[in-house]
Amino acid sequence: MDLFSKCFDFTRADEIKALGVYPYFRAIQENEGPIVQIEGKKIIMAGSNNYLGLTAHPKVVEAAIKAVEKYGTGCSGSRYLTGTLDLHIELEERLAKFFKAESVLLFSTGYQTAQGVIPTLVGRNEYIISDKDNHACIIAGNLMAKGAMGNFVRYKHNDMDDLERVIEKVPKDAAKLIVSDGVFSTGGEIVDLPRLNEVAKRFNARIMIDDAHSVGVIGKGGRGTASEFNLEKEIDLTMGTFSKTFGSLGGFVAGPERVINFIKHYSLALIFSASPTPASVATALAALDILEQEPERVQKLISNASYMRENLKKKGFNVIEGRTAIVPVIVGNDELAFKMWRFLYDSGVFVNVFISPGVPEGRQMMRTSYMATHKKEHLDEILHLFEKAGKSIGLI
Ligand SMILES: Cc1ncc(COP(=O)(O)O)c(C=O)c1O
């Protein structure tokens, strides 16, 4: 059997392309935040994770340019060796203060952060207890830990009774890490952190929260999930990304100094990969300045998302409830999802389409997400186009 035969047999994407409804890998030619240009046409972006709209902020752009002028375009080495700039250390210290953590360590992406933290901490005869709907990077980290003889068990999505049932079966004396997204990336729900923390303490487990979609969105001044529930002292490790609120690229983990020090010296994803570029780090630093100085941006983001959630519901759409920047509209099957996406795209709004098996059958959705920089006219236009699209495909 040829290794590549599955590649030659994979035709689903070509079939969808032939129908003219393929929504992926669309090239953006210009990006101002709420408005982007694709195929020469201006279109409203309602699918980005650029939550505070900072990718085009003049101070952020200027910081990136100045960093390139001063440090060049890349670090050409890992943090361990030649890739540490004073900028990396400054950002780590600033983030530690922001999250009230003892220490922070940067990684080159959020994905790499999970892969770099989980298998470094969890090994032979130790256990990861993971939400079933955690992000793919956590699953990748869990599988790497499993490959190193660690154990990986899952509980039902955000179901703390099930977490308790699962953890009860783990040997009492085994070291344990409970891992969960803070805000789940598909449905936008917030983890039930008070109960998760209570179970963790009762079973002597450590907690790691992935705050990729929480920073800049929930918590005091956008400080994320632990802050949202006043549980900063209880959460052992918080990881996150610079690819969303921070308008950049890179990841981080915040936690106790001795643990971060250990990760720093044992994490393969850190030691054997080049450090974040000067422009990426300077961008994240400038974005952090803005987040600290203008917390009203977080309020604006949440009020924009709430406005959309309420009004999409009023128009008759099946919207997953929540209070984050993610507003998923359930469509219910792959064909309708592609049709609805195409209608929206042609009429001037870009959303993300989630189909099976990425989401369970019946949960196919238009995953919309909002920015602090969306104006009311953008939001009203999105609502108007959703109504037209929903009626045209018979969804509402
Ligand atoms: C929950 C979650 N964690 C981690 C990541 C990965 O972040 P990055 O884009 O920095 O690799 C993402 C990005 O989609 C995410 O949604």
The ligand as a MOL file (V3000), in Angstrom:
LIG
                    3D

  0  0  0     0  0            999 V3000
M  V30 BEGIN CTAB
M  V30 COUNTS 16 16 0 0 0
M  V30 BEGIN ATOM
M  V30 1 C -7.9190 27.7390 22.6420 0
M  V30 2 C -6.7230 27.9410 21.7760 0
M  V30 3 N -5.5130 27.6290 22.2620 0
M  V30 4 C -4.4050 27.7970 21.5250 0
M  V30 5 C -4.4590 28.2720 20.2430 0
M  V30 6 C -3.2100 28.3430 19.4330 0
M  V30 7 O -2.7140 29.6310 19.3830 0
M  V30 8 P -1.7020 30.0790 18.2370 0
M  V30 9 O -2.5060 30.6700 17.1460 0
M  V30 10 O -0.8450 31.0930 18.9350 0
M  V30 11 O -0.9180 28.8950 17.8280 0
M  V30 12 C -5.6800 28.6410 19.7090 0
M  V30 13 C -5.7310 29.2000 18.3380 0
M  V30 14 O -6.5770 28.9650 17.5550 0
M  V30 15 C -6.8460 28.4670 20.4840 0
M  V30 16 O -8.0530 28.7510 19.9780 0
M  V30 END ATOM
M  V30 BEGIN BOND
M  V30 1 1 1 2
M  V30 2 1 2 3
M  V30 3 2 2 15
M  V30 4 2 3 4
M  V30 5 1 4 5
M  V30 6 1 5 6
M  V30 7 2 5 12
M  V30 8 1 6 7
M  V30 9 1 7 8
M  V30 10 2 8 9
M  V30 11 1 8 10
M  V30 12 1 8 11
M  V30 13 1 12 13
M  V30 14 1 12 15
M  V30 15 2 13 14
M  V30 16 1 15 16
M  V30 END BOND
M  V30 END CTAB
M  END
